[in-house]
Amino acid sequence: MPYTLAPALPAHRPAMAQLWVESWVKTLPEIDFEARRPWLESHLDDLAAGGALIRVALDGEGAVAGFVVIHPGTGYLDQLAVAPRVWGQGAAEALMDGARRICPVLVALDVNQDNPRAVRFYEKMGLTIVAEGENPMSGRRTFRMEWRGGDAAQAPRGP
């Protein structure tokens, strides 16, 4: 399914928050992500105020299928979330492509080590693990992953 990337608008926020909660509940059901919804709202505001760009992937009907938050000055990708209803249908790839267009030199992110689906996706998109850390909110172990533009060894793989 083709997706259109667009700047996130205030009208997109409820759908963004809902798909964020749904995707995390499906990924890590032992954590109460509904209780973290207010954190997400303020976090997105803080990121945007700090210069991060927020893009949504809109499906053919104009519904929000996912979103990405990336800071063009640092290349740090803070959030990438896709509605479970469209997992495996290209929305995440479209969002990563958009992030690389915004930051063609470096895309860096932290991902939970106990989220193997996400780790595999980022590896498929050409990111490599460069360090380990810990999520300050959950205490879970994380990987720092990076993609560097122009490096053939890091070029995205797959269709």
GIRAFEN-V876239 format. One record per pair of residues at least 6 apart in sequence whose C-alpha atoms are under 7 Angstrom apart, sorted by sequence separation. I is the first residue (numbers start at 0). J is the second residue. If there is no record, write none. Layout:
I;J  I;J
//
This chain:
57;63  58;64  69;75  70;76  133;139  134;140  147;153  56;63  57;64  69;76  99;106  133;140  134;141  146;153  24;32  55;63  56;64  68;76  69;77  110;118  132;140  133;141  23;32  56;65  68;77  81;90  132;141  55;65  56;66  68;78  81;91  131;141  132;142  55;66  67;78  68;79  131;142  20;32  54;66  55;67  67;79  130;142  131;143  20;33  53;66  54;67  66;79  67;80  130;143  53;67  54;68  66;80  128;142  129;143  53;68  65;80  66;81  128;143  129;144  20;36  52;68  53;69  65;81  128;144  129;145  51;68  52;69  64;81  65;82  127;144  128;145  51;69  52;70  64;82  126;144  127;145  51;70  126;145  127;146  16;36  50;70  51;71  126;146  64;85  125;146  65;90  64;90  67;94  126;153  66;94  74;102  111;139  112;140  125;153  69;98  111;140  112;141  125;154  71;101  76;106  111;141  112;142  125;155  71;102  74;105  75;106  76;107  77;108  110;141  111;142  124;155  125;156  74;106  75;107  76;108  109;141  110;142  123;155  124;156  74;107  75;108  109;142  110;143  123;156  56;90  109;143  123;157  108;143  109;144  108;144  107;144  108;145  56;94  107;145  106;145  107;146  105;145  106;146  105;146  106;147  105;147  104;147  105;148  104;148  103;148  7;53  6;53  7;54  6;54  7;55  15;63  5;54  6;55  14;63  4;54  5;55  15;65  4;55  5;56  15;66  4;56  11;63  3;56  4;57  2;56  3;57  2;57  3;58  2;58  1;58  2;59  22;80  22;81  22;82  19;80  21;82  22;83  21;83  18;81  18;82  0;88  2;90  0;89  2;93
//
